[in-house]
Amino acid sequence: MSNNRLEIRPWSPEEELQLLALFDGGMTASEISQRLGRTRLAVYGRLQRFRKQQGRVSRTNGRAFAQWPG
């Protein structure tokens, strides 16, 4: 993990699935961030993005975005 904005890496679909599974499993954002090698704020931000995308479809590939748990 780094605070250097030049080292930002995109989330892979596999990481997103793991993020949602860990969140569903009751892990905290701090625990998830350590497991995935991301910052706590990156975890919060990604979870928030899933909530905002609920029910929306990607313009580039026509597939539905991953749904917010619950």
PQR file of N, CA, C, O and H, with PARSE charges and radii, in Angstrom:
ATOM      1  N   MET A   1       0.850  -1.183   0.000 -0.4000 1.5000
ATOM      2  CA  MET A   1       0.000   0.000   0.000 -0.0000 2.0000
ATOM      3  C   MET A   1       0.888   1.235   0.000  0.5500 1.7000
ATOM      4  O   MET A   1       1.937   1.273   0.642 -0.5500 1.4000
ATOM      5  N   SER A   2       0.450   2.212  -0.716 -0.4000 1.5000
ATOM      6  CA  SER A   2       1.225   3.431  -0.823 -0.0000 2.0000
ATOM      7  C   SER A   2       0.287   4.619  -0.961  0.5500 1.7000
ATOM      8  O   SER A   2      -0.822   4.492  -1.480 -0.5500 1.4000
ATOM      9  H   SER A   2      -0.403   2.181  -1.237  0.4000 1.0000
ATOM     10  N   ASN A   3       0.737   5.754  -0.499 -0.4000 1.5000
ATOM     11  CA  ASN A   3      -0.029   6.978  -0.671 -0.0000 2.0000
ATOM     12  C   ASN A   3       0.357   7.703  -1.950  0.5500 1.7000
ATOM     13  O   ASN A   3      -0.171   8.779  -2.230 -0.5500 1.4000
ATOM     14  H   ASN A   3       1.638   5.857  -0.077  0.4000 1.0000
ATOM     15  N   ASN A   4       1.265   7.136  -2.728 -0.4000 1.5000
ATOM     16  CA  ASN A   4       1.710   7.745  -3.963 -0.0000 2.0000
ATOM     17  C   ASN A   4       0.644   7.528  -5.033  0.5500 1.7000
ATOM     18  O   ASN A   4       0.383   6.392  -5.429 -0.5500 1.4000
ATOM     19  H   ASN A   4       1.694   6.261  -2.501  0.4000 1.0000
ATOM     20  N   ARG A   5       0.030   8.606  -5.498 -0.4000 1.5000
ATOM     21  CA  ARG A   5      -1.066   8.496  -6.460 -0.0000 2.0000
ATOM     22  C   ARG A   5      -0.605   7.923  -7.798  0.5500 1.7000
ATOM     23  O   ARG A   5      -1.434   7.495  -8.601 -0.5500 1.4000
ATOM     24  H   ARG A   5       0.241   9.529  -5.176  0.4000 1.0000
ATOM     25  N   LEU A   6       0.705   7.908  -8.048 -0.4000 1.5000
ATOM     26  CA  LEU A   6       1.200   7.325  -9.285 -0.0000 2.0000
ATOM     27  C   LEU A   6       1.146   5.800  -9.240  0.5500 1.7000
ATOM     28  O   LEU A   6       1.273   5.150 -10.278 -0.5500 1.4000
ATOM     29  H   LEU A   6       1.378   8.255  -7.396  0.4000 1.0000
ATOM     30  N   GLU A   7       0.961   5.225  -8.059 -0.4000 1.5000
ATOM     31  CA  GLU A   7       0.939   3.777  -7.910 -0.0000 2.0000
ATOM     32  C   GLU A   7      -0.478   3.219  -7.786  0.5500 1.7000
ATOM     33  O   GLU A   7      -0.662   2.087  -7.339 -0.5500 1.4000
ATOM     34  H   GLU A   7       0.858   5.753  -7.217  0.4000 1.0000
ATOM     35  N   ILE A   8      -1.468   4.000  -8.175 -0.4000 1.5000
ATOM     36  CA  ILE A   8      -2.852   3.531  -8.102 -0.0000 2.0000
ATOM     37  C   ILE A   8      -3.043   2.432  -9.136  0.5500 1.7000
ATOM     38  O   ILE A   8      -2.644   2.573 -10.292 -0.5500 1.4000
ATOM     39  H   ILE A   8      -1.319   4.919  -8.538  0.4000 1.0000
ATOM     40  N   ARG A   9      -3.658   1.337  -8.705 -0.4000 1.5000
ATOM     41  CA  ARG A   9      -3.923   0.242  -9.628 -0.0000 2.0000
ATOM     42  C   ARG A   9      -5.421  -0.023  -9.659  0.5500 1.7000
ATOM     43  O   ARG A   9      -6.097   0.054  -8.633 -0.5500 1.4000
ATOM     44  H   ARG A   9      -3.982   1.222  -7.766  0.4000 1.0000
ATOM     45  N   PRO A  10      -5.923  -0.330 -10.821 -0.5600 1.5000
ATOM     46  CA  PRO A  10      -7.372  -0.575 -10.932  0.2800 2.0000
ATOM     47  C   PRO A  10      -7.777  -1.855 -10.210  0.5500 1.7000
ATOM     48  O   PRO A  10      -6.958  -2.745  -9.982 -0.5500 1.4000
ATOM     49  N   TRP A  11      -9.041  -1.927  -9.860 -0.4000 1.5000
ATOM     50  CA  TRP A  11      -9.592  -3.121  -9.220 -0.0000 2.0000
ATOM     51  C   TRP A  11      -9.896  -4.152 -10.302  0.5500 1.7000
ATOM     52  O   TRP A  11     -10.532  -3.833 -11.307 -0.5500 1.4000
ATOM     53  H   TRP A  11      -9.707  -1.203 -10.045  0.4000 1.0000
ATOM     54  N   SER A  12      -9.446  -5.375 -10.099 -0.4000 1.5000
ATOM     55  CA  SER A  12      -9.773  -6.455 -11.029 -0.0000 2.0000
ATOM     56  C   SER A  12     -11.148  -7.017 -10.641  0.5500 1.7000
ATOM     57  O   SER A  12     -11.582  -6.862  -9.500 -0.5500 1.4000
ATOM     58  H   SER A  12      -8.930  -5.635  -9.283  0.4000 1.0000
ATOM     59  N   PRO A  13     -11.823  -7.661 -11.579 -0.5600 1.5000
ATOM     60  CA  PRO A  13     -13.110  -8.287 -11.240  0.2800 2.0000
ATOM     61  C   PRO A  13     -12.976  -9.308 -10.101  0.5500 1.7000
ATOM     62  O   PRO A  13     -13.880  -9.441  -9.276 -0.5500 1.4000
ATOM     63  N   GLU A  14     -11.852 -10.023 -10.059 -0.4000 1.5000
ATOM     64  CA  GLU A  14     -11.632 -10.999  -8.997 -0.0000 2.0000
ATOM     65  C   GLU A  14     -11.510 -10.318  -7.635  0.5500 1.7000
ATOM     66  O   GLU A  14     -12.041 -10.807  -6.638 -0.5500 1.4000
ATOM     67  H   GLU A  14     -11.117  -9.914 -10.728  0.4000 1.0000
ATOM     68  N   GLU A  15     -10.801  -9.179  -7.603 -0.4000 1.5000
ATOM     69  CA  GLU A  15     -10.672  -8.429  -6.350 -0.0000 2.0000
ATOM     70  C   GLU A  15     -12.026  -7.890  -5.890  0.5500 1.7000
ATOM     71  O   GLU A  15     -12.321  -7.880  -4.695 -0.5500 1.4000
ATOM     72  H   GLU A  15     -10.369  -8.783  -8.413  0.4000 1.0000
ATOM     73  N   GLU A  16     -12.842  -7.444  -6.835 -0.4000 1.5000
ATOM     74  CA  GLU A  16     -14.160  -6.931  -6.482 -0.0000 2.0000
ATOM     75  C   GLU A  16     -15.027  -8.026  -5.877  0.5500 1.7000
ATOM     76  O   GLU A  16     -15.735  -7.793  -4.897 -0.5500 1.4000
ATOM     77  H   GLU A  16     -12.602  -7.452  -7.806  0.4000 1.0000
ATOM     78  N   LEU A  17     -14.974  -9.228  -6.464 -0.4000 1.5000
ATOM     79  CA  LEU A  17     -15.740 -10.348  -5.914 -0.0000 2.0000
ATOM     80  C   LEU A  17     -15.246 -10.708  -4.519  0.5500 1.7000
ATOM     81  O   LEU A  17     -16.038 -10.994  -3.621 -0.5500 1.4000
ATOM     82  H   LEU A  17     -14.400  -9.418  -7.260  0.4000 1.0000
ATOM     83  N   GLN A  18     -13.929 -10.691  -4.350 -0.4000 1.5000
ATOM     84  CA  GLN A  18     -13.359 -10.994  -3.037 -0.0000 2.0000
ATOM     85  C   GLN A  18     -13.758  -9.916  -2.028  0.5500 1.7000
ATOM     86  O   GLN A  18     -14.082 -10.230  -0.882 -0.5500 1.4000
ATOM     87  H   GLN A  18     -13.286 -10.459  -5.079  0.4000 1.0000
ATOM     88  N   LEU A  19     -13.736  -8.661  -2.441 -0.4000 1.5000
ATOM     89  CA  LEU A  19     -14.142  -7.557  -1.575 -0.0000 2.0000
ATOM     90  C   LEU A  19     -15.569  -7.764  -1.078  0.5500 1.7000
ATOM     91  O   LEU A  19     -15.833  -7.649   0.119 -0.5500 1.4000
ATOM     92  H   LEU A  19     -13.473  -8.406  -3.371  0.4000 1.0000
ATOM     93  N   LEU A  20     -16.482  -8.068  -1.986 -0.4000 1.5000
ATOM     94  CA  LEU A  20     -17.878  -8.264  -1.601 -0.0000 2.0000
ATOM     95  C   LEU A  20     -18.047  -9.487  -0.700  0.5500 1.7000
ATOM     96  O   LEU A  20     -18.841  -9.461   0.240 -0.5500 1.4000
ATOM     97  H   LEU A  20     -16.267  -8.161  -2.958  0.4000 1.0000
ATOM     98  N   ALA A  21     -17.305 -10.553  -0.984 -0.4000 1.5000
ATOM     99  CA  ALA A  21     -17.399 -11.762  -0.155 -0.0000 2.0000
ATOM    100  C   ALA A  21     -16.885 -11.485   1.252  0.5500 1.7000
ATOM    101  O   ALA A  21     -17.496 -11.916   2.230 -0.5500 1.4000
ATOM    102  H   ALA A  21     -16.660 -10.574  -1.747  0.4000 1.0000
ATOM    103  N   LEU A  22     -15.774 -10.773   1.363 -0.4000 1.5000
ATOM    104  CA  LEU A  22     -15.222 -10.455   2.685 -0.0000 2.0000
ATOM    105  C   LEU A  22     -16.165  -9.528   3.452  0.5500 1.7000
ATOM    106  O   LEU A  22     -16.349  -9.680   4.660 -0.5500 1.4000
ATOM    107  H   LEU A  22     -15.277 -10.422   0.569  0.4000 1.0000
ATOM    108  N   PHE A  23     -16.756  -8.572   2.745 -0.4000 1.5000
ATOM    109  CA  PHE A  23     -17.701  -7.656   3.384 -0.0000 2.0000
ATOM    110  C   PHE A  23     -18.930  -8.412   3.876  0.5500 1.7000
ATOM    111  O   PHE A  23     -19.406  -8.190   4.990 -0.5500 1.4000
ATOM    112  H   PHE A  23     -16.606  -8.449   1.764  0.4000 1.0000
ATOM    113  N   ASP A  24     -19.437  -9.308   3.031 -0.4000 1.5000
ATOM    114  CA  ASP A  24     -20.583 -10.140   3.421 -0.0000 2.0000
ATOM    115  C   ASP A  24     -20.244 -11.023   4.613  0.5500 1.7000
ATOM    116  O   ASP A  24     -21.111 -11.344   5.426 -0.5500 1.4000
ATOM    117  H   ASP A  24     -19.051  -9.488   2.126  0.4000 1.0000
ATOM    118  N   GLY A  25     -18.971 -11.414   4.710 -0.4000 1.5000
ATOM    119  CA  GLY A  25     -18.519 -12.250   5.808 -0.0000 2.0000
ATOM    120  C   GLY A  25     -18.350 -11.506   7.120  0.5500 1.7000
ATOM    121  O   GLY A  25     -18.021 -12.111   8.140 -0.5500 1.4000
ATOM    122  H   GLY A  25     -18.267 -11.154   4.049  0.4000 1.0000
ATOM    123  N   GLY A  26     -18.572 -10.198   7.104 -0.4000 1.5000
ATOM    124  CA  GLY A  26     -18.526  -9.418   8.331 -0.0000 2.0000
ATOM    125  C   GLY A  26     -17.192  -8.778   8.654  0.5500 1.7000
ATOM    126  O   GLY A  26     -17.016  -8.243   9.749 -0.5500 1.4000
ATOM    127  H   GLY A  26     -18.839  -9.705   6.276  0.4000 1.0000
ATOM    128  N   MET A  27     -16.241  -8.821   7.720 -0.4000 1.5000
ATOM    129  CA  MET A  27     -14.947  -8.190   7.983 -0.0000 2.0000
ATOM    130  C   MET A  27     -15.082  -6.671   7.925  0.5500 1.7000
ATOM    131  O   MET A  27     -15.919  -6.134   7.199 -0.5500 1.4000
ATOM    132  H   MET A  27     -16.384  -9.256   6.831  0.4000 1.0000
ATOM    133  N   THR A  28     -14.246  -5.994   8.700 -0.4000 1.5000
ATOM    134  CA  THR A  28     -14.229  -4.533   8.690 -0.0000 2.0000
ATOM    135  C   THR A  28     -13.438  -4.045   7.481  0.5500 1.7000
ATOM    136  O   THR A  28     -12.711  -4.813   6.851 -0.5500 1.4000
ATOM    137  H   THR A  28     -13.567  -6.430   9.290  0.4000 1.0000
ATOM    138  N   ALA A  29     -13.587  -2.766   7.164 -0.4000 1.5000
ATOM    139  CA  ALA A  29     -12.844  -2.178   6.045 -0.0000 2.0000
ATOM    140  C   ALA A  29     -11.341  -2.267   6.295  0.5500 1.7000
ATOM    141  O   ALA A  29     -10.571  -2.476   5.358 -0.5500 1.4000
ATOM    142  H   ALA A  29     -14.179  -2.142   7.676  0.4000 1.0000
ATOM    143  N   SER A  30     -10.918  -2.110   7.542 -0.4000 1.5000
ATOM    144  CA  SER A  30      -9.490  -2.210   7.862 -0.0000 2.0000
ATOM    145  C   SER A  30      -8.968  -3.623   7.624  0.5500 1.7000
ATOM    146  O   SER A  30      -7.875  -3.804   7.087 -0.5500 1.4000
ATOM    147  H   SER A  30     -11.544  -1.940   8.303  0.4000 1.0000
ATOM    148  N   GLU A  31      -9.751  -4.623   8.023 -0.4000 1.5000
ATOM    149  CA  GLU A  31      -9.351  -6.017   7.811 -0.0000 2.0000
ATOM    150  C   GLU A  31      -9.314  -6.354   6.324  0.5500 1.7000
ATOM    151  O   GLU A  31      -8.396  -7.026   5.853 -0.5500 1.4000
ATOM    152  H   GLU A  31     -10.639  -4.476   8.459  0.4000 1.0000
ATOM    153  N   ILE A  32     -10.314  -5.886   5.596 -0.4000 1.5000
ATOM    154  CA  ILE A  32     -10.362  -6.132   4.157 -0.0000 2.0000
ATOM    155  C   ILE A  32      -9.179  -5.459   3.471  0.5500 1.7000
ATOM    156  O   ILE A  32      -8.562  -6.041   2.579 -0.5500 1.4000
ATOM    157  H   ILE A  32     -11.060  -5.341   5.979  0.4000 1.0000
ATOM    158  N   SER A  33      -8.866  -4.246   3.881 -0.4000 1.5000
ATOM    159  CA  SER A  33      -7.769  -3.517   3.239 -0.0000 2.0000
ATOM    160  C   SER A  33      -6.447  -4.249   3.426  0.5500 1.7000
ATOM    161  O   SER A  33      -5.629  -4.299   2.508 -0.5500 1.4000
ATOM    162  H   SER A  33      -9.367  -3.773   4.605  0.4000 1.0000
ATOM    163  N   GLN A  34      -6.235  -4.810   4.595 -0.4000 1.5000
ATOM    164  CA  GLN A  34      -4.999  -5.571   4.837 -0.0000 2.0000
ATOM    165  C   GLN A  34      -4.976  -6.832   3.978  0.5500 1.7000
ATOM    166  O   GLN A  34      -3.937  -7.190   3.424 -0.5500 1.4000
ATOM    167  H   GLN A  34      -6.899  -4.770   5.341  0.4000 1.0000
ATOM    168  N   ARG A  35      -6.105  -7.495   3.871 -0.4000 1.5000
ATOM    169  CA  ARG A  35      -6.184  -8.740   3.101 -0.0000 2.0000
ATOM    170  C   ARG A  35      -5.933  -8.484   1.615  0.5500 1.7000
ATOM    171  O   ARG A  35      -5.260  -9.273   0.952 -0.5500 1.4000
ATOM    172  H   ARG A  35      -6.949  -7.204   4.322  0.4000 1.0000
ATOM    173  N   LEU A  36      -6.477  -7.374   1.091 -0.4000 1.5000
ATOM    174  CA  LEU A  36      -6.384  -7.099  -0.342 -0.0000 2.0000
ATOM    175  C   LEU A  36      -5.200  -6.211  -0.726  0.5500 1.7000
ATOM    176  O   LEU A  36      -4.941  -5.996  -1.910 -0.5500 1.4000
ATOM    177  H   LEU A  36      -7.024  -6.733   1.630  0.4000 1.0000
ATOM    178  N   GLY A  37      -4.486  -5.699   0.272 -0.4000 1.5000
ATOM    179  CA  GLY A  37      -3.356  -4.815  -0.034 -0.0000 2.0000
ATOM    180  C   GLY A  37      -3.796  -3.468  -0.557  0.5500 1.7000
ATOM    181  O   GLY A  37      -3.121  -2.867  -1.393 -0.5500 1.4000
ATOM    182  H   GLY A  37      -4.696  -5.875   1.234  0.4000 1.0000
ATOM    183  N   ARG A  38      -4.929  -2.992  -0.065 -0.4000 1.5000
ATOM    184  CA  ARG A  38      -5.489  -1.692  -0.449 -0.0000 2.0000
ATOM    185  C   ARG A  38      -5.602  -0.824   0.792  0.5500 1.7000
ATOM    186  O   ARG A  38      -5.482  -1.320   1.913 -0.5500 1.4000
ATOM    187  H   ARG A  38      -5.477  -3.480   0.614  0.4000 1.0000
ATOM    188  N   THR A  39      -5.832   0.461   0.599 -0.4000 1.5000
ATOM    189  CA  THR A  39      -6.062   1.332   1.748 -0.0000 2.0000
ATOM    190  C   THR A  39      -7.501   1.154   2.227  0.5500 1.7000
ATOM    191  O   THR A  39      -8.363   0.698   1.475 -0.5500 1.4000
ATOM    192  H   THR A  39      -5.930   0.863  -0.311  0.4000 1.0000
ATOM    193  N   ARG A  40      -7.748   1.514   3.471 -0.4000 1.5000
ATOM    194  CA  ARG A  40      -9.096   1.453   4.033 -0.0000 2.0000
ATOM    195  C   ARG A  40     -10.029   2.356   3.232  0.5500 1.7000
ATOM    196  O   ARG A  40     -11.182   2.004   2.984 -0.5500 1.4000
ATOM    197  H   ARG A  40      -7.048   1.884   4.082  0.4000 1.0000
ATOM    198  N   LEU A  41      -9.529   3.515   2.832 -0.4000 1.5000
ATOM    199  CA  LEU A  41     -10.359   4.441   2.053 -0.0000 2.0000
ATOM    200  C   LEU A  41     -10.685   3.889   0.665  0.5500 1.7000
ATOM    201  O   LEU A  41     -11.766   4.143   0.134 -0.5500 1.4000
ATOM    202  H   LEU A  41      -8.592   3.801   3.033  0.4000 1.0000
ATOM    203  N   ALA A  42      -9.755   3.137   0.079 -0.4000 1.5000
ATOM    204  CA  ALA A  42     -10.033   2.509  -1.219 -0.0000 2.0000
ATOM    205  C   ALA A  42     -11.156   1.486  -1.087  0.5500 1.7000
ATOM    206  O   ALA A  42     -12.011   1.373  -1.965 -0.5500 1.4000
ATOM    207  H   ALA A  42      -8.877   2.931   0.510  0.4000 1.0000
ATOM    208  N   VAL A  43     -11.144   0.739   0.022 -0.4000 1.5000
ATOM    209  CA  VAL A  43     -12.200  -0.245   0.274 -0.0000 2.0000
ATOM    210  C   VAL A  43     -13.536   0.458   0.449  0.5500 1.7000
ATOM    211  O   VAL A  43     -14.529   0.064  -0.162 -0.5500 1.4000
ATOM    212  H   VAL A  43     -10.449   0.831   0.735  0.4000 1.0000
ATOM    213  N   TYR A  44     -13.571   1.501   1.284 -0.4000 1.5000
ATOM    214  CA  TYR A  44     -14.808   2.268   1.476 -0.0000 2.0000
ATOM    215  C   TYR A  44     -15.313   2.814   0.142  0.5500 1.7000
ATOM    216  O   TYR A  44     -16.500   2.719  -0.168 -0.5500 1.4000
ATOM    217  H   TYR A  44     -12.764   1.821   1.781  0.4000 1.0000
ATOM    218  N   GLY A  45     -14.411   3.378  -0.633 -0.4000 1.5000
ATOM    219  CA  GLY A  45     -14.799   3.975  -1.911 -0.0000 2.0000
ATOM    220  C   GLY A  45     -15.372   2.965  -2.877  0.5500 1.7000
ATOM    221  O   GLY A  45     -16.347   3.245  -3.574 -0.5500 1.4000
ATOM    222  H   GLY A  45     -13.447   3.455  -0.381  0.4000 1.0000
ATOM    223  N   ARG A  46     -14.765   1.782  -2.921 -0.4000 1.5000
ATOM    224  CA  ARG A  46     -15.259   0.757  -3.844 -0.0000 2.0000
ATOM    225  C   ARG A  46     -16.628   0.241  -3.406  0.5500 1.7000
ATOM    226  O   ARG A  46     -17.504   0.017  -4.241 -0.5500 1.4000
ATOM    227  H   ARG A  46     -13.973   1.554  -2.354  0.4000 1.0000
ATOM    228  N   LEU A  47     -16.810   0.054  -2.119 -0.4000 1.5000
ATOM    229  CA  LEU A  47     -18.111  -0.381  -1.618 -0.0000 2.0000
ATOM    230  C   LEU A  47     -19.183   0.671  -1.919  0.5500 1.7000
ATOM    231  O   LEU A  47     -20.312   0.329  -2.271 -0.5500 1.4000
ATOM    232  H   LEU A  47     -16.098   0.235  -1.440  0.4000 1.0000
ATOM    233  N   GLN A  48     -18.829   1.934  -1.782 -0.4000 1.5000
ATOM    234  CA  GLN A  48     -19.772   3.014  -2.084 -0.0000 2.0000
ATOM    235  C   GLN A  48     -20.121   3.022  -3.569  0.5500 1.7000
ATOM    236  O   GLN A  48     -21.266   3.279  -3.943 -0.5500 1.4000
ATOM    237  H   GLN A  48     -17.911   2.211  -1.497  0.4000 1.0000
ATOM    238  N   ARG A  49     -19.140   2.742  -4.404 -0.4000 1.5000
ATOM    239  CA  ARG A  49     -19.384   2.716  -5.845 -0.0000 2.0000
ATOM    240  C   ARG A  49     -20.378   1.610  -6.202  0.5500 1.7000
ATOM    241  O   ARG A  49     -21.249   1.808  -7.049 -0.5500 1.4000
ATOM    242  H   ARG A  49     -18.210   2.534  -4.100  0.4000 1.0000
ATOM    243  N   PHE A  50     -20.250   0.448  -5.561 -0.4000 1.5000
ATOM    244  CA  PHE A  50     -21.210  -0.626  -5.813 -0.0000 2.0000
ATOM    245  C   PHE A  50     -22.618  -0.190  -5.440  0.5500 1.7000
ATOM    246  O   PHE A  50     -23.577  -0.503  -6.146 -0.5500 1.4000
ATOM    247  H   PHE A  50     -19.543   0.287  -4.873  0.4000 1.0000
ATOM    248  N   ARG A  51     -22.742   0.526  -4.341 -0.4000 1.5000
ATOM    249  CA  ARG A  51     -24.069   0.987  -3.907 -0.0000 2.0000
ATOM    250  C   ARG A  51     -24.657   1.946  -4.951  0.5500 1.7000
ATOM    251  O   ARG A  51     -25.848   1.864  -5.251 -0.5500 1.4000
ATOM    252  H   ARG A  51     -21.963   0.780  -3.768  0.4000 1.0000
ATOM    253  N   LYS A  52     -23.854   2.840  -5.500 -0.4000 1.5000
ATOM    254  CA  LYS A  52     -24.343   3.813  -6.481 -0.0000 2.0000
ATOM    255  C   LYS A  52     -24.667   3.154  -7.817  0.5500 1.7000
ATOM    256  O   LYS A  52     -25.525   3.647  -8.550 -0.5500 1.4000
ATOM    257  H   LYS A  52     -22.887   2.906  -5.256  0.4000 1.0000
ATOM    258  N   GLN A  53     -23.996   2.042  -8.152 -0.4000 1.5000
ATOM    259  CA  GLN A  53     -24.196   1.395  -9.444 -0.0000 2.0000
ATOM    260  C   GLN A  53     -25.309   0.361  -9.424  0.5500 1.7000
ATOM    261  O   GLN A  53     -25.593  -0.258 -10.449 -0.5500 1.4000
ATOM    262  H   GLN A  53     -23.299   1.641  -7.557  0.4000 1.0000
ATOM    263  N   GLN A  54     -25.929   0.169  -8.307 -0.4000 1.5000
ATOM    264  CA  GLN A  54     -26.946  -0.878  -8.195 -0.0000 2.0000
ATOM    265  C   GLN A  54     -28.011  -0.707  -9.272  0.5500 1.7000
ATOM    266  O   GLN A  54     -28.639   0.346  -9.386 -0.5500 1.4000
ATOM    267  H   GLN A  54     -25.699   0.673  -7.474  0.4000 1.0000
ATOM    268  N   GLY A  55     -28.200  -1.752 -10.051 -0.4000 1.5000
ATOM    269  CA  GLY A  55     -29.216  -1.745 -11.096 -0.0000 2.0000
ATOM    270  C   GLY A  55     -28.798  -1.078 -12.390  0.5500 1.7000
ATOM    271  O   GLY A  55     -29.601  -1.007 -13.321 -0.5500 1.4000
ATOM    272  H   GLY A  55     -27.690  -2.607  -9.959  0.4000 1.0000
ATOM    273  N   ARG A  56     -27.565  -0.582 -12.485 -0.4000 1.5000
ATOM    274  CA  ARG A  56     -27.113   0.078 -13.704 -0.0000 2.0000
ATOM    275  C   ARG A  56     -26.374  -0.898 -14.598  0.5500 1.7000
ATOM    276  O   ARG A  56     -25.924  -1.951 -14.148 -0.5500 1.4000
ATOM    277  H   ARG A  56     -26.914  -0.639 -11.729  0.4000 1.0000
ATOM    278  N   VAL A  57     -26.252  -0.537 -15.875 -0.4000 1.5000
ATOM    279  CA  VAL A  57     -25.595  -1.386 -16.859 -0.0000 2.0000
ATOM    280  C   VAL A  57     -24.416  -0.629 -17.461  0.5500 1.7000
ATOM    281  O   VAL A  57     -24.503   0.572 -17.718 -0.5500 1.4000
ATOM    282  H   VAL A  57     -26.618   0.319 -16.241  0.4000 1.0000
ATOM    283  N   SER A  58     -23.316  -1.342 -17.683 -0.4000 1.5000
ATOM    284  CA  SER A  58     -22.123  -0.745 -18.278 -0.0000 2.0000
ATOM    285  C   SER A  58     -22.396  -0.315 -19.712  0.5500 1.7000
ATOM    286  O   SER A  58     -23.025  -1.049 -20.474 -0.5500 1.4000
ATOM    287  H   SER A  58     -23.245  -2.318 -17.475  0.4000 1.0000
ATOM    288  N   ARG A  59     -21.929   0.860 -20.077 -0.4000 1.5000
ATOM    289  CA  ARG A  59     -22.088   1.338 -21.453 -0.0000 2.0000
ATOM    290  C   ARG A  59     -21.132   0.633 -22.397  0.5500 1.7000
ATOM    291  O   ARG A  59     -21.412   0.504 -23.589 -0.5500 1.4000
ATOM    292  H   ARG A  59     -21.418   1.457 -19.458  0.4000 1.0000
ATOM    293  N   THR A  60     -19.994   0.171 -21.865 -0.4000 1.5000
ATOM    294  CA  THR A  60     -18.978  -0.411 -22.737 -0.0000 2.0000
ATOM    295  C   THR A  60     -19.250  -1.864 -23.099  0.5500 1.7000
ATOM    296  O   THR A  60     -18.966  -2.279 -24.223 -0.5500 1.4000
ATOM    297  H   THR A  60     -19.767   0.275 -20.897  0.4000 1.0000
ATOM    298  N   ASN A  61     -19.798  -2.653 -22.161 -0.4000 1.5000
ATOM    299  CA  ASN A  61     -19.979  -4.061 -22.483 -0.0000 2.0000
ATOM    300  C   ASN A  61     -21.423  -4.542 -22.314  0.5500 1.7000
ATOM    301  O   ASN A  61     -21.711  -5.709 -22.579 -0.5500 1.4000
ATOM    302  H   ASN A  61     -20.028  -2.316 -21.248  0.4000 1.0000
ATOM    303  N   GLY A  62     -22.322  -3.679 -21.883 -0.4000 1.5000
ATOM    304  CA  GLY A  62     -23.725  -4.036 -21.769 -0.0000 2.0000
ATOM    305  C   GLY A  62     -24.084  -4.937 -20.606  0.5500 1.7000
ATOM    306  O   GLY A  62     -25.241  -5.330 -20.459 -0.5500 1.4000
ATOM    307  H   GLY A  62     -22.088  -2.731 -21.668  0.4000 1.0000
ATOM    308  N   ARG A  63     -23.090  -5.273 -19.763 -0.4000 1.5000
ATOM    309  CA  ARG A  63     -23.371  -6.143 -18.619 -0.0000 2.0000
ATOM    310  C   ARG A  63     -23.753  -5.319 -17.397  0.5500 1.7000
ATOM    311  O   ARG A  63     -23.346  -4.165 -17.256 -0.5500 1.4000
ATOM    312  H   ARG A  63     -22.150  -4.953 -19.882  0.4000 1.0000
ATOM    313  N   ALA A  64     -24.530  -5.922 -16.527 -0.4000 1.5000
ATOM    314  CA  ALA A  64     -24.903  -5.252 -15.280 -0.0000 2.0000
ATOM    315  C   ALA A  64     -23.701  -5.188 -14.368  0.5500 1.7000
ATOM    316  O   ALA A  64     -22.876  -6.102 -14.342 -0.5500 1.4000
ATOM    317  H   ALA A  64     -24.860  -6.859 -16.642  0.4000 1.0000
ATOM    318  N   PHE A  65     -23.606  -4.101 -13.617 -0.4000 1.5000
ATOM    319  CA  PHE A  65     -22.548  -3.973 -12.629 -0.0000 2.0000
ATOM    320  C   PHE A  65     -22.818  -4.943 -11.476  0.5500 1.7000
ATOM    321  O   PHE A  65     -23.953  -5.364 -11.253 -0.5500 1.4000
ATOM    322  H   PHE A  65     -24.276  -3.359 -13.639  0.4000 1.0000
ATOM    323  N   ALA A  66     -21.760  -5.286 -10.753 -0.4000 1.5000
ATOM    324  CA  ALA A  66     -21.929  -6.131  -9.570 -0.0000 2.0000
ATOM    325  C   ALA A  66     -22.884  -5.430  -8.605  0.5500 1.7000
ATOM    326  O   ALA A  66     -22.838  -4.211  -8.439 -0.5500 1.4000
ATOM    327  H   ALA A  66     -20.837  -4.944 -10.933  0.4000 1.0000
ATOM    328  N   GLN A  67     -23.732  -6.208  -7.987 -0.4000 1.5000
ATOM    329  CA  GLN A  67     -24.758  -5.632  -7.120 -0.0000 2.0000
ATOM    330  C   GLN A  67     -24.279  -5.506  -5.689  0.5500 1.7000
ATOM    331  O   GLN A  67     -23.480  -6.310  -5.210 -0.5500 1.4000
ATOM    332  H   GLN A  67     -23.769  -7.198  -8.123  0.4000 1.0000
ATOM    333  N   TRP A  68     -24.776  -4.494  -5.022 -0.4000 1.5000
ATOM    334  CA  TRP A  68     -24.504  -4.281  -3.606 -0.0000 2.0000
ATOM    335  C   TRP A  68     -25.122  -5.431  -2.818  0.5500 1.7000
ATOM    336  O   TRP A  68     -26.265  -5.816  -3.065 -0.5500 1.4000
ATOM    337  H   TRP A  68     -25.425  -3.841  -5.411  0.4000 1.0000
ATOM    338  N   PRO A  69     -24.366  -5.977  -1.870 -0.5600 1.5000
ATOM    339  CA  PRO A  69     -24.913  -7.097  -1.098  0.2800 2.0000
ATOM    340  C   PRO A  69     -26.173  -6.699  -0.343  0.5500 1.7000
ATOM    341  O   PRO A  69     -26.262  -5.606   0.217 -0.5500 1.4000
ATOM    342  N   GLY A  70     -27.145  -7.608  -0.338 -0.4000 1.5000
ATOM    343  CA  GLY A  70     -28.340  -7.406   0.461 -0.0000 2.0000
ATOM    344  C   GLY A  70     -29.470  -6.779  -0.212  0.5500 1.7000
ATOM    345  O   GLY A  70     -30.518  -6.576   0.401 -0.5500 1.4000
ATOM    346  H   GLY A  70     -27.073  -8.495  -0.793  0.4000 1.0000
TER
END
